[in-house]
């Protein structure tokens, strides 16, 4: 079994690759659709701005490839910006269409609560995930008590479909979608590869759900 990490020039590829290797996963990091097509599951990482990312994916033809692979029921995991790209649209920099695998829009944290309290943007650091539902790859696994994960982002998903929402994290008066799942597509707003034991746990369970044997 093999996992393909999609390289479109805007991902934190090294940390994701190393995390997968530590789980004894066979990994290929590539922008070559022929190589990626031979994998059993795909990971879409991402660091940077939403419109730049969608432009790069379109220029390389990886946007069409991802659509085709999802339609063919191949598992896909989006991480951080990679998760946001899976939503319908974003207003970062300029209104931009996303893949639309998840309902909702990506918007910027306002930096101010409804009561006028100021807060820091980006949302950066450790936060707890509150689970609203359990996807198939977590069924019967027993969640650890410590559910802290590491976030670094200034934009987040809004107007999400309740049936696609797996876990959230509270940041002042914002309920941030932390994990979303729809069919064979999953998204994690945080960085599981940088989130200690619980991040490793989540990544391992997703890989096992794909059918990848890990330690």
C-alpha positions in Angstrom: 0.0 0.0 0.0 1.3 3.4 -0.9 0.4 7.0 0.0 1.0 9.9 -2.5 1.8 13.4 -1.1 0.8 15.9 -3.8 3.6 18.4 -4.5 2.4 21.6 -6.1 5.0 23.8 -4.7 3.0 25.1 -1.7 3.2 22.3 0.9 5.2 21.6 4.0 6.2 18.3 2.3 9.2 17.3 4.4 7.4 17.2 7.8 4.4 15.3 6.3 6.7 12.8 4.5 8.8 12.2 7.6 5.7 11.6 9.8 4.4 9.0 7.3 7.8 7.3 7.2 7.8 7.1 11.0 4.6 5.2 10.7 6.3 2.8 8.3 4.2 4.1 5.4 5.4 3.7 1.8 5.4 7.3 0.6 5.8 9.0 -2.8 6.1 12.8 -2.9 5.4 13.9 -6.4 3.7 16.3 -8.9 3.6 13.5 -11.5 0.0 12.4 -12.0 1.1 9.0 -13.3 3.1 8.3 -10.1 0.3 9.6 -7.9 -2.3 7.6 -9.7 -0.6 4.4 -8.6 -1.0 5.2 -4.9 -3.8 3.9 -2.6 -4.5 7.3 -1.0 -3.5 10.9 -1.4 -2.5 13.7 0.9 -2.9 17.4 -0.1 -0.8 19.6 2.2 -0.7 23.4 1.9 1.0 26.5 3.2 0.3 29.9 1.8 -2.7 31.7 0.2 -5.8 30.0 -1.2 -5.9 31.7 -4.7 -2.2 31.0 -5.2 -2.7 27.4 -4.4 -5.6 26.9 -6.7 -3.7 28.6 -9.5 -0.7 26.3 -9.1 -3.0 23.3 -9.1 -4.7 24.5 -12.2 -1.4 25.3 -14.0 -0.1 21.8 -13.3 -3.3 19.9 -14.1 -3.4 18.5 -10.6 -6.8 20.1 -10.0 -8.3 17.8 -12.6 -6.3 14.9 -11.4 -7.6 15.4 -7.8 -11.2 15.6 -9.0 -10.8 12.4 -11.0 -9.2 10.5 -8.2 -11.9 11.5 -5.7 -14.6 10.6 -8.2 -12.9 7.2 -8.5 -13.2 6.9 -4.7 -9.6 7.2 -3.8 -9.1 8.4 -0.2 -7.9 12.0 0.0 -6.7 13.9 3.1 -6.2 17.7 3.0 -4.0 19.3 5.7 -4.2 23.0 6.8 -4.5 25.0 3.5 -5.0 21.7 1.8 -8.2 21.2 3.8 -9.4 24.7 3.0 -9.0 24.1 -0.7 -11.5 21.3 -0.4 -14.3 23.7 0.4 -16.5 25.6 -2.1 -14.8 28.9 -2.0 -12.6 31.4 -0.1 -12.5 35.1 0.3 -8.7 35.2 1.0 -7.1 38.0 -1.0 -9.7 37.6 -3.8 -12.9 35.4 -4.1 -11.7 32.1 -5.4 -13.5 28.8 -6.0 -12.2 25.6 -4.3 -12.9 22.0 -5.1 -16.3 21.9 -3.4 -16.0 18.5 -1.8 -17.1 20.2 1.4 -19.9 22.7 1.8 -19.0 26.1 3.1 -16.7 29.1 2.7 -13.3 30.0 4.0 -13.1 33.3 5.7 -10.6 35.2 7.9 -10.9 35.4 11.6 -12.2 38.9 12.4 -9.9 39.4 15.4 -12.8 40.6 17.5 -15.6 38.8 19.4 -19.3 39.8 19.2 -18.7 41.5 22.6 -15.9 43.6 21.3 -13.0 41.5 22.8 -9.9 41.6 20.7 -8.0 38.4 19.9 -4.9 37.4 18.1 -4.9 36.4 14.4 -3.6 33.9 13.4 -5.0 31.1 15.6 -1.6 29.6 16.5 -0.8 27.0 19.0 -2.3 24.0 20.8 -6.0 23.6 21.1 -8.4 20.8 22.0 -10.6 19.0 19.5 -14.2 18.4 20.4 -15.7 15.5 18.5 -19.2 16.0 17.0 -19.2 12.6 15.2 -17.0 9.7 14.5 -15.9 8.8 11.0 -15.5 5.2 9.9 -11.7 5.3 10.3 -12.1 6.2 14.0 -15.0 3.8 14.8 -14.2 1.5 17.8 -10.7 3.1 18.3 -11.3 4.8 21.6 -10.2 8.4 21.6 -7.3 9.4 24.0 -8.3 11.8 26.8 -5.6 14.3 25.6 -6.9 15.7 22.3 -4.6 18.6 21.8 -3.5 19.4 18.3 -1.4 22.2 16.7 -3.0 25.0 14.7 -1.5 27.8 12.6 -4.0 29.6 10.4 -5.7 32.9 9.8 -8.7 31.5 7.8 -11.3 28.9 8.7 -14.3 27.1 7.3 -17.8 28.5 7.8 -21.4 27.4 7.0 -20.2 23.7 7.1 -22.7 20.9 6.7 -23.3 19.2 10.1 -23.0 15.8 8.6 -19.5 16.6 7.3 -18.3 18.0 10.6 -16.3 15.6 12.7 -14.5 17.8 15.2 -14.2 21.5 16.2 -11.9 23.7 18.3 -13.1 26.7 20.2 -11.1 29.9 19.5 -12.8 32.7 21.5 -16.3 32.8 20.0 -15.4 31.0 16.8 -16.1 27.3 16.5 -13.3 26.2 14.1 -13.9 23.1 12.0 -10.9 21.0 12.9 -11.8 17.7 11.1 -14.3 17.3 8.3 -15.2 14.2 6.4 -17.4 13.6 3.3 -17.3 10.2 1.6 -13.7 9.4 0.8 -12.5 12.9 1.5 -11.1 14.1 4.8 -9.7 17.4 6.0 -7.7 18.4 9.0 -7.2 22.1 9.7 -4.4 21.5 12.1 -1.1 19.8 11.4 -1.3 16.2 12.5 2.4 15.7 11.8 3.2 18.4 14.3 0.6 17.5 16.9 2.3 15.1 19.2 0.8 11.8 20.2 -2.8 12.7 19.3 -1.7 13.9 15.9 0.1 10.7 15.3 -2.9 8.7 16.5 -5.2 10.5 14.1 -2.8 10.1 11.2 -2.3 6.4 11.9 -6.0 5.7 12.1 -6.6 7.5 8.8 -3.9 5.5 7.2 -5.3 2.3 8.6 -8.7 3.3 7.3 -7.2 3.7 3.8 -5.8 0.2 4.2 -2.1 1.1 4.8 -0.3 -1.1 7.4 1.4 1.1 10.0 3.3 0.4 13.2 
